[in-house]
Amino acid sequence: MSLKRLGAGRGRMSLVVLAACALAFGGAIPESSSAAADGKPRCISTPRAYRAAWDARQVRCVSPSLFGTTHARGSASPYPRGFWYAWAGSNTNLERFLELRRTYGDTPPKVGIGILSYVGYPGLNTWDTPTDLAVYTLSPGVRAQVPAFETWFRLLDEEFGNTGAYPLAAQTRLAYVYSRLGPRQDVVDAFQAVTGCRRTALLNGKDVSAKIGCNAAFLGALAAAGPSPYATGESKSCFRNFAARYKGPKTAAALRGVLYQCQDVGFLNTGVGLGYNTYANPFVCKPAREQSVLQKYTGREFILPNTAFDRLPSHVDIELELGKPSQRRFLNSGYC
């Protein structure tokens, strides 16, 4: 969610948090103005109220009607304009971000980088692009969807019809690999198993290529699809190009390649609607090497139609302070 592959990345199932929300965050008590008539906590339901809680370093429950996406500062939409869908964090993610702000507000890089890590950015040891968190509401009738692999292929069928480009056998194989991880395996291992791209090289920031072991079907899908929306491409054209031009075997690797190229379904993507990162989870007080795979899963993420901020009912931008790369040892040593 979140411009994941280029460090910006990234995204389901709404959860209503009412009376228990104060207990869920260490007994934080909202201000009296945040209480309903019956005295129960009132969850944040507007972007403006979210920013007020952020500024006050309050931890409060957040309504499922709010979403958040990290983006390059100055962007006119959650994702660059060529993207068909944008990745978005859920209300539970937004609650966690408030907790980061309260806990580490005196060490701003732990807040800003912690948010980027939580939503699935790779390459954070060197990331230096000014980045904001947009918090927003959706227009009536707009659906937030869980970005499971099955969701993507359903959306493609709805948009383009059954082109034969995404055979069920390949879809099944893709889902199977990601659902059969061993206790010490993670989604980067699954990506390697499907595409051949070596885990260590990916985590070291190497571009996908034959040099790092990426197989012919994966690379052929990238070539057929054409430029990514991060460059000069556009998601729908990218998918059309793949359907028309790809002549190789229509395997799980090819399908993984077209999602990677056209919709930022990067190598940290779980395929089940949860975030993941190999860095230390900000909410687990251990170094990254001592955290289990399960502990490195993060919050819920969704996909939403990408649209200009000025077309949304309401939104705010919160500037994230990232500090200098030399200040980020906590990514591996842990936050606390």
PyMOL commands that set and color helices and strands:
alter all, ss='L'
color gray80, all
select helices_A, chain A and resi 21-24+32-34+47-56+91-104+108-119+149-160+168-179+187-195+199-203+210-212+216-225+235-245+252-263+288-290+294-296+309-311+325-327+330-333
alter helices_A, ss='H'
color red, helices_A
select strands_A, chain A and resi 67-72+85-89+131-136+274-276+297-305+315-319
alter strands_A, ss='S'
color yellow, strands_A
deselect
rebuild
show_as cartoon
